[in-house]
Amino acid sequence: MRRWIVSTTIKEVLAIIKKAADIGIAGFNLEDAALAQGTPQLADVSFQREKIAAIREYLLAENLPLVLNARTDVFILGQEPPEQCLQQAIQRANAYREAGADCLFFPGVSESSLIKTLVEEVHGPINILATTTTPPVADLQRLGVTRVSLGSGPMRASLALTRRIAQEVCERGTYTTFTRDAFSYTELLQLF
């Protein structure tokens, strides 16, 4: 189950961004859903705009070239019929762009027709999350998508591989699952 972390004030959001910038991040997502009485709900658009404007002002004042990727969770919450989700997502994204977001992120969208509409109607770069149903990168480029996020997918894939390794060792006593494709120590050191 997804855990929604909520920063209730702009001051809290800016403090988190400062700490993250201090460790060298290149950008961040600002989600627009929060828990309300135990249920994820979309945040108030006006407050999100205030947050984004304050973040943009802070980034400019501190000369921090971080990418502010404003995310709308309209589609993943799925609380409205698809057409209403689309219109609401477009309105929210355009408001976030106007407030200072660099990129607009739409997790839960993978249908080419929806992506095409978002590209046409949203006034800024579009970010789509890679999933099993997301079109390949070349197709997304043709549609006009600027950024593709892998999200937690690589980590979940790594954990699945770790589980397969453990199952092989426990069930068969062999090591092929990890020895077949593992980096050599030399390759690993070169990466670092």
C-alpha positions as CSV (number, residue, x, y, z in Angstrom):
1,M,0.0,0.0,0.0
2,R,1.3,3.5,-0.9
3,R,2.1,5.7,2.0
4,W,1.4,9.4,1.4
5,I,3.9,11.7,3.1
6,V,2.4,15.1,3.7
7,S,4.3,18.3,4.3
8,T,1.6,20.6,5.6
9,T,3.4,24.0,5.2
10,I,5.4,25.7,2.5
11,K,8.2,26.1,5.1
12,E,8.3,22.3,5.6
13,V,8.5,21.7,1.8
14,L,11.3,24.2,1.4
15,A,13.3,22.7,4.3
16,I,13.0,19.2,2.7
17,I,14.2,20.7,-0.7
18,K,17.1,22.4,1.0
19,K,18.2,19.2,2.7
20,A,17.9,17.3,-0.6
21,A,19.8,20.0,-2.6
22,D,22.6,19.8,0.0
23,I,23.1,16.1,-0.9
24,G,23.1,16.8,-4.6
25,I,19.7,16.0,-6.1
26,A,19.1,17.1,-9.7
27,G,15.3,17.5,-9.3
28,F,12.2,16.3,-7.5
29,N,8.6,15.5,-7.8
30,L,6.0,17.5,-6.0
31,E,2.9,15.3,-5.6
32,D,-0.6,16.8,-5.4
33,A,-2.3,14.2,-3.3
34,A,-2.4,13.9,0.5
35,L,-4.2,11.9,3.1
36,A,-7.5,13.3,4.2
37,Q,-9.2,11.3,6.9
38,G,-7.2,8.3,6.0
39,T,-8.0,8.5,2.2
40,P,-5.8,9.9,-0.5
41,Q,-7.3,13.1,-1.8
42,L,-6.1,15.7,-4.3
43,A,-4.6,18.7,-2.8
44,D,-6.2,22.1,-3.2
45,V,-4.9,23.6,-6.5
46,S,-4.5,27.1,-5.0
47,F,-2.2,25.8,-2.2
48,Q,-0.2,23.7,-4.7
49,R,0.3,26.8,-6.8
50,E,1.5,28.7,-3.7
51,K,3.9,25.8,-2.9
52,I,5.2,25.8,-6.5
53,A,5.7,29.5,-6.6
54,A,7.5,29.5,-3.3
55,I,9.7,26.7,-4.4
56,R,10.5,28.4,-7.7
57,E,11.4,31.6,-5.8
58,Y,13.6,29.7,-3.4
59,L,15.4,27.9,-6.3
60,L,16.1,31.2,-8.1
61,A,17.2,32.9,-4.9
62,E,19.6,30.1,-4.1
63,N,20.7,29.7,-7.7
64,L,19.7,26.0,-7.6
65,P,19.2,24.5,-11.1
66,L,16.8,21.7,-9.8
67,V,14.0,20.4,-11.9
68,L,10.6,20.9,-10.3
69,N,8.5,18.1,-11.7
70,A,4.9,18.8,-10.6
71,R,2.9,15.6,-10.4
72,T,-0.8,15.3,-10.5
73,D,-2.3,12.1,-9.1
74,V,-5.7,12.5,-10.7
75,F,-5.3,9.3,-12.8
76,I,-3.8,7.0,-10.1
77,L,-6.4,8.0,-7.6
78,G,-9.1,7.3,-10.2
79,Q,-11.8,9.0,-8.2
80,E,-13.6,10.4,-11.3
81,P,-14.7,9.0,-14.7
82,P,-11.8,9.0,-17.2
83,E,-13.0,12.1,-19.1
84,Q,-13.3,14.1,-15.9
85,C,-9.8,12.8,-14.8
86,L,-8.4,14.1,-18.1
87,Q,-9.9,17.5,-17.8
88,Q,-9.0,17.9,-14.2
89,A,-5.4,16.7,-14.9
90,I,-5.0,19.3,-17.7
91,Q,-6.3,22.1,-15.5
92,R,-4.1,21.2,-12.6
93,A,-1.0,20.7,-14.8
94,N,-1.5,24.1,-16.5
95,A,-1.9,25.8,-13.2
96,Y,1.3,24.2,-11.9
97,R,3.2,25.2,-15.0
98,E,1.9,28.8,-14.7
99,A,3.1,28.8,-11.0
100,G,6.6,27.8,-12.0
101,A,6.9,24.0,-12.5
102,D,9.5,22.8,-15.1
103,C,7.8,19.6,-16.0
104,L,4.3,18.0,-15.5
105,F,4.1,14.4,-14.4
106,F,1.1,12.2,-15.0
107,P,1.5,8.8,-13.3
108,G,-1.3,6.3,-14.2
109,V,-1.4,7.4,-17.9
110,S,-0.2,5.0,-20.5
111,E,-2.8,5.1,-23.3
112,S,-1.4,6.8,-26.5
113,S,-4.7,8.8,-27.0
114,L,-4.6,10.2,-23.5
115,I,-0.9,11.1,-23.8
116,K,-1.5,12.8,-27.1
117,T,-4.3,14.9,-25.6
118,L,-2.1,15.8,-22.6
119,V,0.7,16.9,-25.0
120,E,-1.7,19.0,-27.0
121,E,-3.5,20.6,-24.0
122,V,-0.8,21.1,-21.3
123,H,1.4,24.1,-21.7
124,G,4.7,22.5,-20.7
125,P,6.9,19.4,-20.9
126,I,5.1,16.2,-20.2
127,N,6.5,13.3,-18.0
128,I,5.0,9.8,-18.3
129,L,5.7,6.9,-15.9
130,A,7.0,3.7,-17.6
131,T,4.8,0.7,-16.8
132,T,3.9,-2.6,-18.5
133,T,1.4,-0.8,-20.7
134,T,3.4,2.4,-21.5
135,P,4.4,2.8,-25.1
136,P,8.1,2.5,-26.0
137,V,10.3,5.6,-25.7
138,A,10.3,6.1,-29.5
139,D,6.5,6.2,-29.5
140,L,6.4,8.6,-26.6
141,Q,8.8,10.9,-28.4
142,R,6.6,10.9,-31.5
143,L,3.7,11.8,-29.2
144,G,5.7,14.7,-27.8
145,V,6.6,13.4,-24.3
146,T,9.7,15.1,-23.0
147,R,10.5,12.8,-20.0
148,V,10.0,9.2,-19.1
149,S,10.3,8.2,-15.4
150,L,11.1,4.7,-14.3
151,G,9.8,5.3,-10.8
152,S,10.2,2.4,-8.4
153,G,10.3,-0.1,-11.3
154,P,14.0,-0.8,-11.3
155,M,14.1,-1.2,-7.6
156,R,11.1,-3.6,-7.6
157,A,12.8,-5.5,-10.4
158,S,16.0,-5.7,-8.4
159,L,14.1,-7.1,-5.4
160,A,12.4,-9.7,-7.6
161,L,15.8,-10.8,-8.9
162,T,17.1,-11.0,-5.3
163,R,14.1,-13.2,-4.4
164,R,14.8,-15.5,-7.4
165,I,18.4,-15.7,-6.4
166,A,17.4,-16.7,-2.8
167,Q,14.9,-19.2,-4.1
168,E,17.4,-20.9,-6.4
169,V,20.0,-21.1,-3.6
170,C,17.4,-22.5,-1.1
171,E,15.6,-24.9,-3.5
172,R,18.4,-26.1,-5.8
173,G,21.6,-25.1,-4.1
174,T,22.9,-23.4,-7.2
175,Y,23.9,-19.8,-8.1
176,T,23.2,-19.4,-11.8
177,T,20.6,-16.6,-11.3
178,F,23.1,-14.1,-10.1
179,T,26.4,-15.4,-11.6
180,R,25.1,-15.4,-15.2
181,D,24.5,-11.7,-15.5
182,A,26.5,-10.2,-12.6
183,F,29.1,-7.4,-13.2
184,S,32.7,-8.4,-12.7
185,Y,34.4,-6.6,-9.8
186,T,36.4,-4.7,-12.4
187,E,33.2,-3.4,-14.2
188,L,31.7,-2.6,-10.8
189,L,34.7,-0.5,-9.7
190,Q,34.7,1.3,-13.1
191,L,31.1,2.3,-12.5
192,F,32.2,4.0,-9.3
